[in-house]
Amino acid sequence: MNPQSRWEQERQAGKNKRMKSIIEAAEKVFSRKGFEKTTMQDIADEENLGIATVFRYFPKKDKLIVAVAVNLLERYLTVFQTVASKNCTCLEKIEILFNHFIFDIEPENLECTQLLEAFESYASTSLEELGDYHQYIEVRKRISDTLTLIMEEGICDGSIRSDIQVKEVLASVINAFGLFSRKLSLFERIPFFEDEIEPRVQLAITKQIFLEYIKAK
């Protein structure tokens, strides 16, 4: 490798590292203040950078919001890919995914889960299409493709009922469970009345209902 190529690689690596650090700083600030109230100056201050540096990487706040959402969603993609590669039945893989969604409302994961829910609400009510939103859609498609691989196993391995439309039903229960868990995450910091059912209990019950419905008899 010639010196020029090595310099270019090191320069690009430095840029990638800086971009990653800005995205991580933005995630922290967005979690504390929300998308609307956060300013680019807030993010620059969080990372101890000049605001011009932040704008150099992200000319608009919407682009940074999408970058944070993509970063969050890629964590889900990693989970789905890891589960898909496991040597177990389709039913067992779905239970692992359900357990991951339940784990997402634990205190250490709560901010990420709530921020992703807030992003989808923000994107759906935005008057203009968000810059780079196609990147978010691409990651969602990769998750969907990975889920399709898991569902195709269910058609063949005998762990899923054969009298249902496997792909349609499995996609529905997984999407429903994921959405339900994220909605419940929004109530995690709100005090409950005595007779209210805790989110984890609700999710555990829902998980059992879904698994009982789809498993082979």
C-alpha positions in Angstrom: 0.0 0.0 0.0 1.5 3.4 -1.0 1.7 6.2 1.5 -1.1 8.2 -0.2 -3.6 5.3 0.1 -2.7 4.7 3.7 -3.2 8.4 4.4 -6.6 8.3 2.7 -7.7 5.3 4.7 -6.6 6.8 8.0 -8.4 10.1 7.1 -11.6 8.2 6.3 -11.3 6.2 9.5 -11.0 9.4 11.4 -14.1 10.9 9.7 -16.1 7.7 10.5 -15.0 7.8 14.1 -16.0 11.5 14.4 -19.4 10.8 12.7 -20.0 7.9 15.1 -19.2 10.1 18.1 -21.6 12.8 17.0 -24.4 10.2 16.5 -23.8 8.8 19.9 -23.8 12.3 21.5 -27.0 13.1 19.6 -28.7 10.0 20.9 -28.0 11.0 24.5 -29.3 14.5 24.0 -32.4 13.4 22.0 -33.1 10.9 24.8 -33.0 13.7 27.4 -34.7 16.6 25.5 -36.6 15.0 22.6 -36.2 15.8 18.9 -38.0 19.0 18.8 -36.3 20.8 21.7 -32.8 19.6 20.9 -30.6 22.1 19.0 -27.5 21.4 17.1 -25.6 23.5 19.6 -26.8 21.1 22.3 -25.2 18.2 20.5 -22.0 20.1 19.8 -21.8 20.9 23.5 -22.4 17.3 24.5 -19.4 16.2 22.4 -17.3 19.3 23.1 -17.2 20.3 19.5 -17.6 23.5 17.5 -21.1 23.7 16.0 -19.5 24.1 12.5 -18.0 20.6 12.9 -21.4 19.1 13.6 -22.9 20.9 10.6 -20.0 19.7 8.4 -21.1 16.1 9.0 -24.9 16.7 9.3 -26.1 19.9 7.5 -29.6 19.5 8.9 -30.9 18.3 12.2 -33.3 15.9 10.4 -30.3 14.1 8.9 -28.8 13.6 12.3 -32.2 12.4 13.7 -32.4 9.8 10.9 -28.7 8.8 11.5 -29.5 8.1 15.2 -32.6 6.1 14.3 -30.6 4.0 11.8 -28.0 3.4 14.4 -30.7 2.2 16.8 -32.4 0.0 14.2 -29.1 -1.6 13.2 -29.0 -3.0 16.7 -32.2 -4.8 16.1 -30.9 -6.1 12.8 -27.9 -7.6 14.6 -30.3 -9.3 17.0 -32.4 -10.8 14.2 -29.4 -12.0 12.3 -27.9 -13.6 15.4 -31.2 -15.3 16.2 -31.6 -16.5 12.5 -28.1 -18.2 12.7 -28.9 -20.2 15.8 -29.2 -24.0 15.6 -32.8 -24.3 16.9 -36.3 -24.5 15.6 -38.4 -21.6 14.2 -40.6 -21.7 17.3 -37.6 -21.4 19.6 -36.2 -18.5 17.5 -39.5 -16.6 17.8 -39.5 -17.1 21.6 -35.9 -15.7 21.7 -37.1 -12.6 19.7 -40.0 -12.2 22.1 -37.7 -12.4 25.0 -35.5 -9.7 23.4 -38.4 -7.4 23.1 -39.2 -7.9 26.7 -35.6 -7.2 27.7 -35.8 -4.0 25.7 -38.0 -2.4 28.4 -35.4 -3.1 31.1 -33.9 0.1 32.6 -30.6 -0.4 30.7 -32.3 -0.5 27.3 -35.3 1.7 28.0 -33.9 4.9 26.5 -33.1 3.3 23.2 -36.5 1.6 22.9 -38.3 4.8 23.7 -36.2 6.9 21.4 -36.9 4.5 18.5 -40.7 4.7 19.2 -40.4 8.5 19.4 -38.6 8.6 16.0 -41.3 6.7 14.2 -43.9 9.1 15.7 -41.8 12.0 14.6 -41.3 10.7 11.1 -45.0 9.9 10.6 -46.0 13.5 11.6 -43.2 15.3 9.8 -44.6 17.7 7.1 -41.6 16.9 4.8 -39.8 13.7 4.1 -36.8 13.4 6.4 -33.4 13.6 4.7 -31.8 10.1 4.3 -34.9 8.4 5.5 -34.3 5.8 2.8 -31.4 4.5 4.9 -33.9 3.7 7.7 -36.2 1.9 5.3 -33.3 -0.1 3.9 -32.4 -1.4 7.4 -36.0 -2.2 8.0 -36.0 -4.2 4.8 -32.9 -6.2 5.9 -34.7 -7.0 9.2 -37.8 -8.1 7.2 -35.6 -10.3 4.9 -33.9 -11.9 7.9 -37.3 -12.6 9.5 -38.4 -14.2 6.2 -35.6 -16.7 6.5 -36.7 -17.6 10.0 -40.3 -18.0 8.9 -39.3 -20.2 6.0 -37.7 -22.6 8.4 -41.0 -22.8 10.3 -42.7 -24.2 7.2 -40.2 -27.1 7.1 -39.1 -27.9 10.6 -42.5 -28.9 12.0 -42.4 -26.6 15.0 -45.2 -24.3 13.6 -48.8 -25.3 12.9 -49.3 -26.4 9.3 -52.9 -25.3 9.2 -52.1 -21.6 9.1 -50.5 -19.2 6.6 -47.1 -19.4 8.3 -45.4 -16.3 6.9 -48.5 -14.0 7.3 -49.2 -15.2 10.8 -45.6 -15.2 12.1 -45.0 -11.7 10.6 -48.2 -10.5 12.3 -47.5 -11.9 15.8 -43.8 -10.7 15.8 -44.8 -7.2 14.5 -47.6 -7.0 17.0 -45.5 -8.1 19.9 -42.7 -5.7 19.0 -45.0 -2.8 18.7 -46.8 -3.7 21.9 -43.5 -3.9 23.8 -42.4 -0.5 22.5 -45.7 1.1 23.4 -45.5 -0.3 26.9 -42.0 1.1 27.2 -43.5 4.6 27.1 -45.2 3.9 30.4 -42.3 2.5 32.3 -41.5 5.7 34.1 -45.1 6.5 34.9 -46.3 5.3 38.4 -48.8 2.5 38.3 -52.1 2.2 40.2 -52.3 -0.8 42.5 -54.7 -2.7 40.1 -52.7 -2.0 36.9 -50.7 -4.8 35.4 -47.0 -4.2 35.0 -45.6 -4.1 31.4 -43.4 -7.2 31.9 -46.3 -9.2 33.1 -48.5 -8.2 30.2 -45.7 -9.1 27.8 -45.1 -12.5 29.4 -48.8 -13.3 29.1 -49.0 -12.1 25.5 -45.9 -14.1 24.6 -47.4 -17.3 25.9 -50.7 -16.7 24.1 -48.9 -16.1 20.8 -46.5 -19.1 21.2 -49.4 -21.4 22.1 -51.3 -20.2 19.0 -48.5 -20.8 16.5 -46.8 -24.0 17.8 -47.5 -27.4 16.2 -49.9 -29.5 18.2 
